[in-house]
Amino acid sequence: MESGSFFRILAAGAACLSLAACDVAEEDRPVTARDFPRPYRPVSDTGSNAFSTEQIRDDRQEAQTVMDQADITRGMTVADIGAGEGYYTVRLAARVGPDGRVLAQDIDADALRRLGSRVERERLDNVSIALGEPDDPKLPDDSFDRIFMVHMYHEISEPYALLWRMRPSLREGGQVIVVDTDRPADQHGINPQLLFCEFERVGYRLVQYVRKPQIAGYYAQFEVVGERPDPRDIEPCLQPGDTNTEFSLTDEDTSGDNDEFQGS
């Protein structure tokens, strides 16, 4: 089933609908993002880079669950976007092994300095660190089997530009992994329908969606489909509830802790 037939959220009109993201003046946006639409939703403030203590996350087997779901194996090359203090970075490094590579990226230079010290201290020779921009992850083309965006997507202020620029970095068969929480976008989460829509508008297809207690939210997996649209042709998505939807996740798909959608 194509994700486009699985859901469709109608595009926004010219009005900003009084959402927080629309309060940002055009001149305050990055110049490199102005060809892209702004999101018609609030954007969470950037909070602590520590989503929870690492011990708590390990006790519920969060990283293991996500890496298993994403089928991470030795020798893969992966990117950890919004790496923060490196919870996923160090665990991905162990999973891909010495023949694999992990690129840890963040827009917070201080967090990257702390992560760099950790990488040196733990002698993670297969980890590299890179500073990104709010509208550009600055990833090398044709490089990654998996790109991880864990509990950070709701903080992205320019999602259409960032996802558009991220596409070329995926290898053939590469996929993007998003872990987030189903709650309002200004409360450090994002409605999964809105997430699916934003990815779809930039040329990605949903291939898997599952909710599990181990990850304190939901897991969504995307792959590239079709051609990259022209930035000016991208239509922004409305928040669910602001307009009718032609298709949406059913109660059967979205209720419960272990519901799963598998695309084909």
Secondary structure in CASP SS format (residue, H / E / C, confidence):
PFRMAT SS
TARGET T0000
AUTHOR 0000-0000-0000
METHOD secondary structure of the structure
MODEL  1
M C 1.00
E C 1.00
S H 1.00
G H 1.00
S H 1.00
F H 1.00
F C 1.00
R E 1.00
I E 1.00
L C 1.00
A E 1.00
A C 1.00
G C 1.00
A C 1.00
A C 1.00
C C 1.00
L C 1.00
S C 1.00
L C 1.00
A H 1.00
A H 1.00
C H 1.00
D H 1.00
V C 1.00
A C 1.00
E H 1.00
E H 1.00
D H 1.00
R C 1.00
P C 1.00
V H 1.00
T H 1.00
A H 1.00
R C 1.00
D C 1.00
F C 1.00
P C 1.00
R C 1.00
P C 1.00
Y C 1.00
R C 1.00
P C 1.00
V C 1.00
S C 1.00
D C 1.00
T C 1.00
G C 1.00
S C 1.00
N C 1.00
A C 1.00
F C 1.00
S C 1.00
T C 1.00
E H 1.00
Q H 1.00
I H 1.00
R H 1.00
D H 1.00
D H 1.00
R C 1.00
Q C 1.00
E H 1.00
A H 1.00
Q H 1.00
T H 1.00
V H 1.00
M H 1.00
D H 1.00
Q H 1.00
A C 1.00
D C 1.00
I C 1.00
T C 1.00
R C 1.00
G C 1.00
M C 1.00
T E 1.00
V E 1.00
A E 1.00
D E 1.00
I E 1.00
G C 1.00
A C 1.00
G C 1.00
E C 1.00
G C 1.00
Y H 1.00
Y H 1.00
T H 1.00
V H 1.00
R H 1.00
L H 1.00
A H 1.00
A H 1.00
R H 1.00
V H 1.00
G C 1.00
P C 1.00
D C 1.00
G C 1.00
R E 1.00
V E 1.00
L E 1.00
A E 1.00
Q E 1.00
D E 1.00
I C 1.00
D C 1.00
A H 1.00
D H 1.00
A H 1.00
L H 1.00
R H 1.00
R H 1.00
L H 1.00
G H 1.00
S H 1.00
R H 1.00
V H 1.00
E H 1.00
R H 1.00
E C 1.00
R C 1.00
L C 1.00
D C 1.00
N C 1.00
V E 1.00
S E 1.00
I E 1.00
A E 1.00
L E 1.00
G C 1.00
E E 1.00
P C 1.00
D C 1.00
D E 1.00
P C 1.00
K C 1.00
L C 1.00
P C 1.00
D C 1.00
D C 1.00
S C 1.00
F E 1.00
D E 1.00
R E 1.00
I E 1.00
F E 1.00
M E 1.00
V E 1.00
H C 1.00
M C 1.00
Y H 1.00
H H 1.00
E H 1.00
I C 1.00
S C 1.00
E C 1.00
P H 1.00
Y H 1.00
A H 1.00
L H 1.00
L H 1.00
W H 1.00
R H 1.00
M H 1.00
R H 1.00
P H 1.00
S H 1.00
L E 1.00
R E 1.00
E E 1.00
G E 1.00
G E 1.00
Q E 1.00
V E 1.00
I E 1.00
V E 1.00
V E 1.00
D E 1.00
T C 1.00
D C 1.00
R C 1.00
P C 1.00
A H 1.00
D H 1.00
Q H 1.00
H C 1.00
G C 1.00
I C 1.00
N C 1.00
P H 1.00
Q H 1.00
L H 1.00
L H 1.00
F H 1.00
C H 1.00
E H 1.00
F H 1.00
E H 1.00
R H 1.00
V C 1.00
G C 1.00
Y E 1.00
R E 1.00
L E 1.00
V E 1.00
Q E 1.00
Y E 1.00
V E 1.00
R E 1.00
K E 1.00
P H 1.00
Q H 1.00
I H 1.00
A C 1.00
G E 1.00
Y E 1.00
Y E 1.00
A E 1.00
Q E 1.00
F E 1.00
E E 1.00
V E 1.00
V C 1.00
G C 1.00
E C 1.00
R C 1.00
P C 1.00
D C 1.00
P H 1.00
R H 1.00
D H 1.00
I C 1.00
E C 1.00
P C 1.00
C E 1.00
L C 1.00
Q C 1.00
P C 1.00
G C 1.00
D C 1.00
T C 1.00
N C 1.00
T E 1.00
E E 1.00
F E 1.00
S C 1.00
L C 1.00
T C 1.00
D H 1.00
E H 1.00
D H 1.00
T H 1.00
S C 1.00
G C 1.00
D C 1.00
N C 1.00
D C 1.00
E E 1.00
F E 1.00
Q E 1.00
G C 1.00
S C 1.00
END
